[in-house]
Amino acid sequence: MDFIVYITMEKRLNYLRHTNEIFACRKESLERVFADAKECDGLPYGIKNKFIQATLTFSAMNLNKLANWTWQFA
């Protein structure tokens, strides 16, 4: 019985480690996207003040990522 509990705990710890690694990478990539939007696309005053421009900017960035992603798997 103890062995099964140990295996379950080990799987849970591995899942948490993997999740933490993914979250760290996600945080870096999201910060980079917002920094690019602020620098290149003229959003220094925040997304609330320029909602339409922000929506178009991030839509274009998402379409670009989608195009690159589909190109890799085609």
Backbone as CSV, one residue per row, in Angstrom:
resi,resn,N_x,N_y,N_z,CA_x,CA_y,CA_z,C_x,C_y,C_z
1,MET,0.813,-1.190,0.000,0.000,0.000,0.000,0.860,1.258,0.000
2,ASP,1.927,1.252,0.786,2.801,2.417,0.849,3.489,2.671,-0.488
3,PHE,3.810,1.617,-1.194,4.475,1.764,-2.487,3.571,2.484,-3.487
4,ILE,2.278,2.163,-3.485,1.331,2.806,-4.397,1.202,4.290,-4.059
5,VAL,1.160,4.610,-2.779,1.087,6.012,-2.363,2.348,6.748,-2.801
6,TYR,3.508,6.108,-2.658,4.772,6.713,-3.067,4.782,6.993,-4.571
7,ILE,4.342,6.041,-5.372,4.288,6.220,-6.827,3.360,7.379,-7.183
8,THR,2.206,7.443,-6.531,1.249,8.512,-6.796,1.845,9.870,-6.447
9,MET,2.522,9.950,-5.316,3.146,11.215,-4.912,4.254,11.606,-5.876
10,GLU,5.018,10.630,-6.345,6.094,10.911,-7.286,5.538,11.447,-8.605
11,LYS,4.459,10.850,-9.094,3.830,11.340,-10.323,3.324,12.763,-10.142
12,ARG,2.742,13.041,-8.995,2.231,14.377,-8.721,3.370,15.399,-8.675
13,LEU,4.501,15.032,-8.061,5.651,15.937,-8.003,6.223,16.187,-9.391
14,ASN,6.326,15.141,-10.208,6.814,15.323,-11.571,5.895,16.236,-12.360
15,TYR,4.590,16.089,-12.168,3.631,16.958,-12.846,3.832,18.407,-12.407
16,LEU,4.042,18.627,-11.114,4.246,19.989,-10.620,5.531,20.588,-11.168
17,ARG,6.595,19.799,-11.230,7.857,20.305,-11.790,7.681,20.684,-13.253
18,HIS,7.014,19.816,-14.001,6.780,20.077,-15.421,5.912,21.322,-15.597
19,THR,4.905,21.472,-14.776,4.025,22.633,-14.850,4.789,23.904,-14.526
20,ASN,5.650,23.863,-13.533,6.436,25.043,-13.177,7.373,25.443,-14.306
21,GLU,7.973,24.469,-14.980,8.849,24.784,-16.110,8.059,25.440,-17.239
22,ILE,6.887,24.902,-17.533,6.057,25.479,-18.593,5.634,26.891,-18.217
23,PHE,5.242,27.096,-16.970,4.795,28.415,-16.546,5.924,29.427,-16.630
24,ALA,7.155,29.010,-16.282,8.292,29.928,-16.376,8.525,30.351,-17.823
25,CYS,8.448,29.412,-18.753,8.618,29.752,-20.169,7.468,30.611,-20.664
26,ARG,6.271,30.317,-20.206,5.094,31.083,-20.622,5.212,32.523,-20.147
27,LYS,5.687,32.693,-18.929,5.834,34.033,-18.384,6.831,34.841,-19.209
28,GLU,7.933,34.219,-19.591,8.931,34.919,-20.402,8.367,35.298,-21.765
29,SER,7.651,34.390,-22.393,7.137,34.679,-23.732,6.039,35.731,-23.684
30,LEU,5.184,35.700,-22.670,4.135,36.715,-22.566,4.720,38.087,-22.302
31,GLU,5.724,38.168,-21.453,6.359,39.459,-21.197,6.974,40.015,-22.476
32,ARG,7.557,39.148,-23.285,8.171,39.592,-24.535,7.121,40.122,-25.505
33,VAL,5.968,39.479,-25.569,4.898,39.927,-26.464,4.409,41.306,-26.053
34,PHE,4.172,41.512,-24.766,3.704,42.813,-24.316,4.781,43.878,-24.499
35,ALA,6.046,43.518,-24.293,7.124,44.484,-24.510,7.212,44.871,-25.982
36,ASP,7.076,43.900,-26.887,7.071,44.213,-28.321,5.912,45.123,-28.674
37,ALA,4.756,44.857,-28.103,3.585,45.687,-28.392,3.796,47.112,-27.905
38,LYS,4.391,47.259,-26.748,4.607,48.602,-26.218,5.665,49.349,-27.015
39,GLU,6.742,48.668,-27.376,7.828,49.334,-28.093,7.485,49.603,-29.549
40,CYS,7.128,48.567,-30.271,7.002,48.659,-31.728,5.655,49.194,-32.188
41,ASP,4.613,48.910,-31.451,3.279,49.221,-31.943,2.646,50.424,-31.265
42,GLY,3.406,51.166,-30.495,2.914,52.408,-29.932,1.881,52.250,-28.842
43,LEU,2.115,51.396,-27.890,1.181,51.225,-26.781,1.826,51.592,-25.441
44,PRO,2.462,52.736,-25.337,3.113,53.051,-24.068,2.141,53.476,-22.977
45,TYR,0.903,53.805,-23.336,-0.045,54.318,-22.354,-0.997,53.255,-21.833
46,GLY,-0.800,52.036,-22.217,-1.633,50.951,-21.724,-2.690,50.532,-22.723
47,ILE,-3.163,49.321,-22.534,-4.125,48.741,-23.472,-5.500,49.386,-23.318
48,LYS,-5.823,49.846,-22.116,-7.149,50.421,-21.889,-7.369,51.666,-22.752
49,ASN,-6.357,52.481,-22.905,-6.511,53.718,-23.674,-6.536,53.480,-25.175
50,LYS,-5.947,52.399,-25.630,-5.891,52.127,-27.073,-6.406,50.723,-27.352
51,PHE,-7.643,50.473,-26.984,-8.198,49.122,-27.049,-8.263,48.594,-28.478
52,ILE,-8.710,49.400,-29.410,-8.845,48.936,-30.798,-7.477,48.629,-31.390
53,GLN,-6.510,49.510,-31.151,-5.166,49.285,-31.680,-4.548,48.033,-31.054
54,ALA,-4.768,47.852,-29.770,-4.232,46.664,-29.103,-4.867,45.395,-29.657
55,THR,-6.171,45.433,-29.885,-6.863,44.261,-30.423,-6.325,43.895,-31.795
56,LEU,-6.166,44.888,-32.648,-5.629,44.624,-33.983,-4.187,44.130,-33.918
57,THR,-3.402,44.727,-33.042,-1.996,44.332,-32.913,-1.878,42.875,-32.489
58,PHE,-2.598,42.496,-31.438,-2.489,41.129,-30.940,-3.144,40.131,-31.886
59,SER,-4.163,40.560,-32.613,-4.748,39.677,-33.629,-3.730,39.383,-34.724
60,ALA,-3.023,40.423,-35.152,-1.998,40.231,-36.178,-0.877,39.333,-35.667
61,MET,-0.478,39.530,-34.412,0.579,38.694,-33.845,0.117,37.240,-33.749
62,ASN,-1.135,37.010,-33.362,-1.659,35.645,-33.276,-1.760,35.003,-34.652
63,LEU,-2.180,35.768,-35.653,-2.236,35.225,-37.013,-0.846,34.853,-37.510
64,ASN,0.133,35.679,-37.163,1.514,35.386,-37.553,1.984,34.088,-36.897
65,LYS,1.701,33.918,-35.609,2.082,32.682,-34.924,1.365,31.478,-35.523
66,LEU,0.079,31.646,-35.827,-0.693,30.555,-36.414,-0.143,30.171,-37.780
67,ALA,0.222,31.165,-38.586,0.787,30.881,-39.902,2.117,30.143,-39.776
68,ASN,2.961,30.580,-38.855,4.241,29.902,-38.643,4.030,28.483,-38.132
69,TRP,3.059,28.301,-37.246,2.797,26.987,-36.679,2.273,26.031,-37.743
70,THR,1.345,26.489,-38.585,0.807,25.610,-39.623,1.852,25.329,-40.694
71,TRP,2.749,26.273,-40.930,3.807,26.067,-41.914,4.765,24.970,-41.446
72,GLN,5.042,24.916,-40.145,5.953,23.904,-39.607,5.381,22.498,-39.753
73,PHE,4.072,22.345,-39.589,3.467,21.022,-39.607,2.892,20.646,-40.967
74,ALA,3.016,21.518,-41.948,2.463,21.217,-43.273,3.410,20.354,-44.071
